[in-house]
Amino acid sequence: MKLKTLTAAVVAAGLLVTSVPALADLNFPMLSYRTGAYGANGAQFADGYADYFTLLNERDGGIGGVKAVTPECETGYKTDKGVECYESTKGDGALVYQPLSTGITYQLIPKVTQDNIPMHTMGYGRTSAANGKVFSNVFNYPANYWDAASVIVKHLSDVEKGDLKGKKITLVYHNSAYGKEPIRTLEELSKKHGFELKLLPVDHPGQEQKSQWLQIRRERPDFVIMYGWGVMNQVAIKEAANIRFPMENFVGVWWSGSENDVIPAGEGANGYKAVTFHGVGADYPIFKDIAKHVKDAGKAAGDGSNIGKVLYNRGMYAALLAAEAAATAQKMHDTKDITSAQMRDGMENLKIDEARMTELGLPGFGPEINVTCENHGGPGLAAIQQWDAKAEQWKLITEFVESDREIIDALIAEDSAAYAKENKIEDQDCSKG
């Protein structure tokens, strides 16, 4: 849009214009972090995100015939830098932001709402943003932190043949807004199922956890749940192995379930589990296209070694959902050159079924998604994956199952209502269709 405005101004001034593109690129800025304590994880996600858009450009000519660009702004996982990156890039035709940081997300919620730019916090951020009536410009489909906690507890209940009464569960969590997200949900679940909940915070970046794991060894909980990120996960898994905690009873959230987390512990990590909202590995048709059009063509964002890994796949999935929403917006508004407001509409009307996922080369990769004005959180389904240290790969060991909607929906309604009251927000009118 800026290019069109500039062209008109130049022509009006009587200057010669040699070449002006008919349409501006579709801009998907990346608030990435390839440096700092969490850089190894951030780089894999960023590679997957960028490579998917490169695939669309090289194989399909972009989205609806319009090329996509993914300019990066390094945040270092720092909230203030993330806000700076947003402010410095939002005027370049940004269609959607995916900050990959709960801290940054919290700061950007009022900003994107005021600027009418959508933000997608897939599996992170403010969980109650699933209520689209209150959070008009924030989306966290296909699942959120509270869904993860619920599905983990469901799995532990299955392990105990449906009875967690009297069991002891310890939450080891990153002492930040992110790590604290599941606490309320687990407290409600503990009341419902009768288990005892213990909370053990770990300060950033998480390299020192001796006291926490000595306490776990002393108190001997039946299960440990972890909400960690970066080096914290590696250290926790090593410490768990050192005290001989049974790995099959140690379950991480999806941000504690990558190769980066388990490989450093070697055989000691065998049997460790994590919840996930998407498939694992590179045994999907799309990876042949990525190899042909991206990696082998020398256009990969990284050196290609991350392709097929958990966080690469997640970044690729995030890009796929953004691209599908952009295509939806193009159809809804009958234009290829969409605005951020139109992109928001596309995200709010996104529908992806298994047939479409198969067309995209990812059959069975994730649950069907049907976003609505009321529900920006998606289906809330998740599965459990387990680490096979010998094969050095993750394997899905359950189907995708639904979280406890009775508890989750009530918590979302309560928290979003409190946010709306505090910020004087009127519910979005969802009767327009």
Rosetta blueprint (number, residue, H / E / L):
1 M L
2 K H
3 L H
4 K H
5 T H
6 L H
7 T H
8 A H
9 A H
10 V H
11 V H
12 A H
13 A L
14 G L
15 L L
16 L L
17 V L
18 T L
19 S L
20 V L
21 P L
22 A L
23 L L
24 A L
25 D L
26 L E
27 N E
28 F L
29 P L
30 M E
31 L E
32 S E
33 Y L
34 R L
35 T L
36 G L
37 A L
38 Y L
39 G H
40 A H
41 N H
42 G H
43 A H
44 Q H
45 F H
46 A H
47 D H
48 G H
49 Y H
50 A H
51 D H
52 Y H
53 F H
54 T H
55 L H
56 L H
57 N H
58 E H
59 R H
60 D H
61 G L
62 G L
63 I E
64 G L
65 G L
66 V E
67 K L
68 A E
69 V E
70 T L
71 P L
72 E E
73 C E
74 E E
75 T L
76 G L
77 Y L
78 K L
79 T H
80 D H
81 K H
82 G H
83 V H
84 E H
85 C H
86 Y H
87 E H
88 S H
89 T H
90 K H
91 G H
92 D H
93 G L
94 A E
95 L L
96 V L
97 Y E
98 Q L
99 P L
100 L L
101 S L
102 T H
103 G H
104 I H
105 T H
106 Y H
107 Q H
108 L H
109 I H
110 P H
111 K H
112 V H
113 T H
114 Q H
115 D H
116 N L
117 I L
118 P L
119 M E
120 H E
121 T L
122 M L
123 G L
124 Y L
125 G L
126 R L
127 T H
128 S H
129 A H
130 A H
131 N E
132 G L
133 K L
134 V L
135 F L
136 S L
137 N L
138 V E
139 F E
140 N L
141 Y L
142 P L
143 A L
144 N L
145 Y H
146 W H
147 D H
148 A H
149 A H
150 S H
151 V H
152 I H
153 V H
154 K H
155 H H
156 L H
157 S H
158 D H
159 V H
160 E L
161 K L
162 G L
163 D L
164 L L
165 K L
166 G L
167 K L
168 K E
169 I E
170 T E
171 L E
172 V E
173 Y E
174 H E
175 N L
176 S L
177 A H
178 Y H
179 G H
180 K H
181 E L
182 P L
183 I H
184 R H
185 T H
186 L H
187 E H
188 E H
189 L H
190 S H
191 K H
192 K H
193 H H
194 G L
195 F L
196 E E
197 L E
198 K E
199 L E
200 L E
201 P E
202 V E
203 D L
204 H L
205 P L
206 G L
207 Q L
208 E L
209 Q L
210 K H
211 S H
212 Q H
213 W H
214 L H
215 Q H
216 I H
217 R H
218 R H
219 E H
220 R L
221 P L
222 D L
223 F E
224 V E
225 I E
226 M E
227 Y E
228 G L
229 W L
230 G L
231 V H
232 M H
233 N H
234 Q H
235 V H
236 A H
237 I H
238 K H
239 E H
240 A H
241 A H
242 N H
243 I L
244 R L
245 F L
246 P L
247 M H
248 E H
249 N H
250 F E
251 V E
252 G E
253 V L
254 W H
255 W H
256 S H
257 G L
258 S L
259 E H
260 N H
261 D H
262 V H
263 I H
264 P H
265 A H
266 G H
267 E H
268 G H
269 A H
270 N L
271 G L
272 Y L
273 K E
274 A E
275 V E
276 T E
277 F L
278 H L
279 G L
280 V L
281 G L
282 A L
283 D L
284 Y L
285 P L
286 I H
287 F H
288 K H
289 D H
290 I H
291 A H
292 K H
293 H H
294 V H
295 K H
296 D L
297 A L
298 G L
299 K L
300 A L
301 A L
302 G L
303 D L
304 G L
305 S L
306 N L
307 I L
308 G L
309 K L
310 V H
311 L H
312 Y H
313 N H
314 R H
315 G H
316 M H
317 Y H
318 A H
319 A H
320 L H
321 L H
322 A H
323 A H
324 E H
325 A H
326 A H
327 A H
328 T H
329 A H
330 Q H
331 K H
332 M H
333 H H
334 D L
335 T L
336 K L
337 D L
338 I L
339 T L
340 S H
341 A H
342 Q H
343 M H
344 R H
345 D H
346 G H
347 M H
348 E H
349 N L
350 L L
351 K E
352 I E
353 D L
354 E H
355 A H
356 R H
357 M H
358 T H
359 E H
360 L L
361 G L
362 L L
363 P L
364 G L
365 F L
366 G L
367 P L
368 E L
369 I E
370 N E
371 V L
372 T L
373 C L
374 E L
375 N E
376 H L
377 G L
378 G L
379 P L
380 G L
381 L E
382 A E
383 A E
384 I E
385 Q E
386 Q E
387 W E
388 D E
389 A L
390 K L
391 A L
392 E L
393 Q E
394 W E
395 K E
396 L E
397 I L
398 T L
399 E L
400 F L
401 V E
402 E E
403 S L
404 D L
405 R H
406 E H
407 I H
408 I H
409 D H
410 A H
411 L H
412 I H
413 A H
414 E H
415 D H
416 S H
417 A H
418 A H
419 Y H
420 A H
421 K H
422 E H
423 N L
424 K L
425 I L
426 E L
427 D L
428 Q L
429 D L
430 C H
431 S H
432 K H
433 G L
